[in-house]
Amino acid sequence: MAKALFAFGCVVLYSRYLGPEGRGQLSIYLLYLQAVLMINEMFVGSAQANWFSQYGFKQFIPRIILVSLLITGSAFCLGVFLLPIQSILILQYLLLWGWVLIIQNVVANFWQSQGWVIKKNQILLLFEVLKAIALLSLILSMGNEADDSIASLLRVLVIAGAFWSIVFLVKMLRVGAFKKTQLQDSDIKHTWGEGIWAQLGQFVLFLIYRLPLYLVSEWLGDAPAGVLSNALLVIDSLWIFANSLGGVLHARIINSDNEPWNKRQLNRFVSWSFLGTTLLGLMACLIPGLFYEKIFGSGFGDIAAYVRWMMPGYLALGFFACMGNFLHAKNQFKLLLKNHVLGLIAMVIVILTLSANVESIQISQLLWIYNLGLIVVAITHFFYLKKQGLTFAELFRNIMLINRLIRNKKL
């Protein structure tokens, strides 16, 4: 939650620095970068924690470096060819920022593979703190001008990220991550397929998350996309509660063969996740647009309405976050892909229907499409895990028990 708070603070800083239109432009640049990184993780990233836990860390280093160089280098060359000349400087900083995020993913997954969830969260919190310091230094020392502003912002983020990367790569060296272990001679060729299946599912889920943002930018312009980008940030910040619980569940399940215990953990974590997500969502719905104007600056007041429109999808996220982490820990990557594809197909069908029959598409319609995709994913996850022992009756009992424990604590 502290990490989410600082991440939120960072977006506040660069939203006030860039304004709605500049924020919209930056969100699209980062959207493209995230798509490239997700393709990269298809081969070297999504199942890293599982791999490091089962086969050791050291033998994956050559693959991570070589594949990441190939994919980010190819994306950079494509960007040079497709983007206007004035965007090349931004593209260079995006490349460097991409490598910072690749290193961050490796470090976080190494800590996750060891079951050191609290330590992982602490070092990711420090990452956000350094970003905030870098942004403050920029805002206090420089003016802003369109694309120059975006380049300057990315430059200070790269500097802060490079410092963080060096510190924690050295820390990994000190805890013996790069030493040869008994797992070092394991055959890891089959993990290529695991990574592809794992990341295909994550990539489709990413499309569900961000497809409305891309469509708003294309159909309605950069300024509405900037406002929506910050509304999605609010949703992501609230969802971090459920996602953090999912990370803890993943760390517990990944090295456990006790299936009855695993199922009890799943029921408990889904209960906590949904209850906490609901409470946070109710509080978010009470926040007026004026608050967001005060925080992010002029032009961001519509965030309040966007957040309320996205509540059904947000609650679905809180419901299935732990389910997705459970399936991931069990290497059920093809099932995750299938469920995510069903959610995306539902969205695409509605988008095509709207574009063919509606002259002027409204942003509220695109946000309800976002809700639809996430609700379909939640339903498909639940009906699969229902066969594994996840039931509404058990979830309800857990929520009642949580409520009783909280009341006793107050007494």
Steps between C-alpha positions, in 0.01 A plus 500: 500500500790734574646418159165582339486828690840611372418381146182707519706797621733464201208520258367805684835669446530435130129567439539848647824540303358392163125581520224276355627504140864435590389232745301339219801503266723349770242230578498387137883491485503291818222282361718414200797434729291273722387301197865450396597390851213254512620346174847482656361330810337242277846348464683606816269655756153384595594170666832620644406445865393142421822437305736647758330294772521173306827529307708777657568852375844498342433287192219733384727808486629448139145445371365809675778725367509373141123484444444840663767658280344349187141605577567850638752565219247392236229715659734801504582459129130468420429814701768695312334395175139573605521801734568860392857631534411719801407187697842330465637649822194375688547161336860481627387570856219245464759239403706573812190509720398166353830348616448643848162324512651175370755505783228589750300197386801269542579631849137479616457148364820380667372621839157347423660164414664493843170573675635838620179689422547771763855570380378511141233755589755710690740523208215581259388771742851648486473500120188718521660728760800562273265575209315756712827668605616514137171654386507757781851601401382548141193704590691723739784568259355508146222647289293303254440505125299230320716205386803648680311454824439132434868445410616682814263297715619170353863605544473552876306175536776312317766649730305401813425155360862436402614582854238263647599223255869518592426491874277194484705306247788538747263386779412189298871433457549519876221254579649249256254526213777468240670199661471154352251277684398133492219601265748645252521191280123459459359483148318828435424469128132430566464830684494685167150364445392576857606862467316547171175353634530693826560832332242454227240491776647809666520681165132437429412625851711810428291558185183479709642754748625750246293461182253773613791742555632443149152541348437822694832640372417402141135606497474782755850653523800529736333709773218248574762222483707685762200524734412132444862399556489656846162341571656164416784589736246552780351158423847342491591666831188361666550160341854475642339365820361198317811462285727503807293228664523307174879533513508359854273211398724430198808486725327256738362271230802490270701268729209309660374153403235492777184535288242521786709778660536674163123501450438643847753773428326577169160539666642721775698727271214544251274598793746756635570633153137555404403648836793745505448593135131572562569724801767696311268533200217639713735765640621588149142551379451770765788715372372801299647628173622816672743288703666370182518852359685608815734201485577460129427852378244667279320274253509177704164533679333232284714235672232465771233403243736266316592317822132448585428368150788252536390366841348173367825413322702604804296271727548217250876566520487475879309174473728321253845643591582220743344240270732607219805485727394154622470371142833663411674328792354170379639561149145507357613742229283365216190526717584860590547578131165343408310692768666830408431444128130448577494836680676673209268341242197629690650851494588488130149384402343795684758747362434387141124518558527852639730626225260368236181638654591810702613822333662656806640256755506632858773432752245349739424230241869410473526474879205261516680290239800495738265378775362227276843354420604479866165355613528222239852416627376488862212267409717259299766485777235432764324219313829320444615534862154407628592145401818537709314594820436875463133562589279801576394333826860472618578856390195630686601312818850646476365854459273455804799371699711797391221736608477328842878519548499873418214564744675304777818695433311828545351376827 
